[in-house]
Amino acid sequence: MSQPVFRFAPSPNGALHLGHAHSALLNHDRAKAVGGRFLLRIEDIDTDRCKPEFEQAIYDDLAWLGIDWEKPVRRQSEHFGEYRDALEKLIKADLVYPAFLSRGEVRGIIAEAEGRGEHWPHDPDGVPLYPDAERGLSKRTRARRLKAGEPFAWRLDMEKALEAVGTRLYWEERGSGAEGETGKVRARPLLWGDVVLARKDTPTSYQLSVVIDDALQGVTEVVRGRDLFHATSVQRLLQALLGLPAPAYFHHELILGPDGRKLSKSLKDTGLKSLREAGVTPGQVREMVGL
Ligand code: GLU
């Protein structure tokens, strides 16, 4: 059997907090326990919000926690060409389409439907689904609007994608979702509607790059927070469409703040750097996150 591969994949768009420490330590512990490899991946496709100083802080925080990772680190911003190739495949297969509606136009369509008494569906994160109004635009209209330089996003045509796969999809869950889902979990990508896979000026998205990287890096178990449990449905679908292997998943509980809400990168007091400067030890961090 080949060696198990784990990865911790933070975005350098803010300072790491206790929730990240939990995820990184759990990944690292699980890798060590089974003699597996541990990789660190920098998810920096959002080149506006990601900053070199946050990336450096990730290295400092993880080293302080006693975590070691393989070098060189994969930085997503260095691999846009690979993501573009995968996107091209989906464009050729006619599974994605350029979506031109502005936020205001989307809001207008939804308000109008709700005004007629229609119930508008929301995705698992609570965001209203994108209207399906543009699936049927003619090739000519699309080409003309693209040529005119209109802003757009590449969206997956969810119905076509499910048809192309033609079978139910499942993933192996070794942790659990918020409702205790574990073991063989059925993927429900339809709940997300026509998700964005790339933007006019960025040939990828979180969902697209994560499945490509997990496959390219041979990741066998994805250990991450439960907030990404439902995103796994879309990732499982993309793996099936692109012919990529599916890792097992371990979704862990989230560390909540004193107010019972998910920690955020702007909450200074749970930042790892602040804790370090306040004299907290890595051992105490482990205790604080229940490891
Ligand atoms: N980059 C993502 C984040 O920082 C995590 C991605 C993943 O683990 O799949 O939330």
Boltz pocket constraint, residues with backbone or C-beta under 6 A from the ligand:
constraints:
  - pocket:
      binder: B
      contacts: [[A, 9], [A, 10], [A, 11], [A, 43], [A, 210], [A, 223], [A, 224], [A, 228]]
      max_distance: 6.0
